Amino acid sequence: MTEFFSQYGGEILQSTREHMVLTLVAMIIACVIAVPLGIALARCSCKILVNLVMGLVSIIQPIPSLALVALTVVLFYLINEFLGSRVLATLGTGPALVALVAYALLPILRNTYTGIRQIDPAIVEVATGMGMTRRQILFSVQLPLALPFIMAGVRISTVWTIGVATLVSLVGAGGLGDLIFRGLSNYRIELILAGAVPAAVLALIFDWLLAGLENWLTAGDTQSARK
């Protein structure tokens, strides 16, 4: 073990950092897109539009993660061909992040929408009767009560993203997948474990941290909303 860590320890740390950065950036982008969109859909009266948006986002989920990464590369290539110049890099962080964000959208979007919609309309009516504006109702009542649903979606997406991020090394984005695929190509068990074990540990740590954050946020926000 000492010999192994002396040889691969630095590489494991570097790959773990790359993996965490990819996951965090993808999750931030996914939350910035999915949470406001979910709120807008929950407050939208046009059911056709809601079903259309949900259906479009849901199409991505059944696609195998490896196929989604490959399709993203193809999409970037086709965009370059259409524009007649190499505007987008078909390999590297760009297509990797697009694939990760696309895969992370649905749980956050669906849970945000569900969280807002499941709130008892009587609560909203009481808040309206107290003279609160739509904006005040959203931030002081609806979002605090919907927070457990939203955080559950974020947790699911984060764990999924950590797993899918092991595949984006195939398009040159780095991460722990580099170690896994090198180990598979040379049938070196120690390299496979060097990539797979940190990825599994990252998923568990992020899930535990987000669960703690959810409990902390919902405890305070729910009490203030009920007041």
C-alpha positions in Angstrom: 0.0 0.0 0.0 2.8 2.4 0.8 4.5 1.7 -2.5 1.2 2.1 -4.3 0.3 5.5 -2.7 3.9 6.8 -3.3 3.5 5.9 -7.0 -0.1 6.9 -7.6 -1.1 9.1 -4.6 -0.5 12.4 -6.5 -2.4 11.2 -9.5 -5.3 10.1 -7.4 -5.5 13.5 -5.7 -5.3 15.3 -9.0 -8.0 13.1 -10.6 -10.2 13.5 -7.5 -9.9 17.3 -7.7 -10.9 17.2 -11.4 -13.8 14.9 -10.6 -15.1 17.2 -7.9 -14.7 20.4 -10.0 -16.6 18.8 -12.9 -19.4 17.6 -10.5 -19.7 20.9 -8.7 -19.7 23.1 -11.8 -22.3 20.8 -13.5 -24.5 20.9 -10.4 -24.3 24.6 -10.1 -25.3 25.1 -13.7 -28.1 22.5 -13.4 -29.5 24.1 -10.3 -29.4 27.6 -11.9 -31.4 26.3 -14.9 -33.7 23.7 -13.2 -34.8 25.5 -10.0 -36.1 28.7 -11.7 -37.6 26.7 -14.5 -39.4 24.4 -12.1 -40.8 27.4 -10.2 -42.0 29.0 -13.4 -43.7 25.8 -14.6 -45.3 25.3 -11.1 -46.8 28.8 -11.4 -47.7 28.4 -15.1 -51.4 27.9 -15.9 -50.7 26.4 -19.4 -50.6 22.7 -18.9 -49.6 22.1 -22.5 -46.4 24.1 -22.0 -45.7 22.3 -18.7 -46.1 18.9 -20.3 -44.0 19.9 -23.3 -41.0 21.2 -21.2 -41.2 18.2 -18.8 -41.4 15.8 -21.7 -38.4 17.4 -23.5 -36.2 17.2 -20.3 -37.5 13.6 -19.6 -36.2 12.4 -23.0 -32.7 12.8 -21.8 -33.0 10.5 -18.8 -33.5 7.1 -20.5 -30.5 7.7 -22.7 -27.5 5.6 -21.4 -24.9 7.9 -19.9 -22.1 6.8 -22.2 -24.3 7.3 -25.3 -25.2 10.8 -24.0 -21.6 11.7 -23.7 -21.0 10.5 -27.2 -24.0 12.3 -28.6 -22.8 15.5 -27.0 -19.5 15.2 -28.9 -21.4 14.6 -32.1 -23.6 17.6 -31.4 -20.6 19.9 -30.9 -19.1 18.5 -34.2 -22.4 19.2 -36.1 -22.5 22.7 -34.7 -19.0 23.3 -35.9 -19.9 21.9 -39.3 -23.0 24.1 -39.6 -21.0 27.2 -38.6 -18.2 26.3 -40.9 -15.5 26.8 -38.2 -14.2 25.2 -35.1 -16.1 27.3 -32.6 -16.6 24.5 -30.1 -14.1 22.1 -28.9 -15.5 18.6 -29.5 -13.3 17.1 -26.8 -12.5 18.2 -23.3 -14.5 20.0 -20.6 -17.1 21.6 -22.8 -19.0 18.6 -24.1 -18.4 16.8 -20.7 -20.2 19.6 -18.8 -23.1 19.7 -21.3 -23.6 16.0 -20.9 -23.4 16.2 -17.1 -25.8 19.1 -16.8 -28.3 17.5 -19.2 -28.3 14.4 -17.1 -28.7 16.3 -13.8 -31.6 18.5 -14.9 -34.6 16.2 -14.5 -34.6 15.3 -10.8 -34.1 18.9 -9.8 -36.7 20.2 -12.2 -39.3 17.6 -11.4 -38.8 17.9 -7.6 -38.9 21.7 -7.7 -42.1 21.6 -9.7 -43.6 18.9 -7.4 -42.5 20.7 -4.3 -44.2 24.0 -5.3 -47.4 22.2 -6.5 -47.9 20.1 -3.4 -48.3 23.1 -1.1 -51.8 23.4 0.2 -53.6 26.2 -1.7 -55.1 27.3 1.6 -51.7 28.3 2.8 -51.2 30.5 -0.3 -54.6 32.0 0.1 -53.9 32.9 3.8 -50.6 34.6 2.7 -52.5 36.5 0.0 -55.1 37.6 2.5 -52.3 38.9 4.7 -51.3 41.3 1.8 -48.2 39.4 0.7 -47.2 39.8 -2.9 -46.5 36.9 -5.3 -42.8 37.4 -4.8 -43.1 37.4 -1.0 -45.3 34.3 -1.1 -42.7 32.5 -3.3 -39.7 33.3 -1.1 -41.3 33.3 2.3 -43.8 30.5 2.0 -43.6 28.3 -1.1 -39.8 27.8 -1.4 -39.3 27.0 2.3 -42.0 24.5 2.3 -40.8 23.0 -1.1 -37.2 22.9 0.0 -37.2 19.2 1.1 -38.4 18.2 -2.3 -35.8 20.4 -4.1 -33.0 19.2 -1.9 -34.0 15.6 -2.6 -33.7 16.3 -6.3 -30.3 17.9 -5.8 -29.0 14.9 -3.9 -30.2 12.5 -6.5 -28.7 14.5 -9.3 -25.4 14.9 -7.5 -24.9 11.2 -6.9 -25.8 10.5 -10.5 -23.5 13.2 -11.8 -20.5 11.8 -9.8 -21.2 8.4 -11.5 -21.6 9.8 -15.0 -18.5 12.0 -14.5 -16.3 8.8 -14.5 -17.3 8.4 -18.2 -16.4 11.9 -19.4 -12.7 11.0 -19.2 -13.3 9.2 -22.5 -13.7 12.7 -24.1 -10.6 14.1 -22.5 -12.3 15.8 -19.5 -10.2 14.1 -16.8 -11.4 12.9 -13.5 -11.3 9.5 -11.8 -12.5 7.8 -15.0 -8.9 8.2 -16.3 -7.6 5.8 -13.7 -10.5 3.3 -14.1 -10.2 3.1 -17.9 -6.4 2.8 -17.7 -6.8 0.0 -15.3 -9.3 -1.8 -17.5 -7.2 -1.4 -20.6 -4.1 -2.9 -18.9 -6.1 -5.2 -16.5 -4.5 -3.6 -13.5 -6.8 -4.0 -10.5 -5.0 -1.4 -8.4 -5.7 1.3 -10.9 -9.3 0.3 -11.2 -9.7 0.5 -7.5 -7.8 3.8 -7.4 -10.5 5.3 -9.5 -13.6 3.4 -8.4 -13.1 3.7 -4.7 -12.6 7.5 -4.5 -15.6 7.9 -6.8 -17.8 5.8 -4.5 -16.5 7.6 -1.5 -17.2 11.0 -3.1 -20.8 10.0 -3.8 -21.3 8.9 -0.2 -19.7 12.1 1.2 -21.7 14.4 -1.1 -24.9 12.6 -0.3 -24.2 12.8 3.5 -23.3 16.5 3.3 -26.4 17.4 1.2 -28.6 15.4 3.7 -27.1 17.5 6.5 -27.6 20.7 4.6 -31.2 19.7 3.8 -32.0 19.0 7.5 -30.4 22.3 8.5 -32.2 24.4 5.9 -35.6 22.8 6.2 -35.6 23.0 10.0 -35.2 26.7 10.0 -37.1 27.7 6.8 -40.1 25.5 7.5 -40.5 27.0 11.0 -40.3 30.5 9.7 -42.7 29.8 6.9 -45.3 28.3 9.3 -45.0 31.4 11.5 
